[in-house]
Amino acid sequence: MASKLTPEQRPAFVLANLLHDTANAIKVHNDAAYEAGKITLNDYIDNVGRETEIRTIATNIVAQDLSNVVREVSNAGARIEEAIEEANARIAEVKKLKDGIAIFAAVIALATAVSQSNVPAAIAATNELRKVAKSTKAPKRGGENG
């Protein structure tokens, strides 16, 4: 992800906090001025509107920044999923190779036993070949998987 900053360190949050501080200062000043009779009710209401507008801007900045973070996380998640799929495909290739080697080794053992006319070894090798072929789910004739 592009940013590893905590929310308090992200520029958008810093700006939003400054805007909230400004809105709070406007509120304190506005309340004090109204209570002291220095501003009219209309001025007080206008200032509350400005305070609310500043808080809305701060909220929008934070919402946009969080939206960007969610987008970044989503993109990272997609890349992780792609990496997992690629790893699974490679694992499947290695398993196929391993299965092929096991079948090849069983065939070699059978061929060796047959070439030496060793019937008990040929029977054992045939059984081993059958066992390996079943465990590897070798493709059936016609290219269909079993």
Secondary structure, 3 states (H helix, E strand, C coil): CCCCCCCCCCHHHHHHHHHHHHHHHHHHHHHHHHHCCCCCHHHHHHHHHHHHHHHHHHHHHHHHHHHHHHHHHHHHHHHHHHHHHHHHHHHHHHHHHHHHHHHHHHHHHHHHHHHCCCHHHHHHHHHHHHHHHHHHCCCCCCCCCC
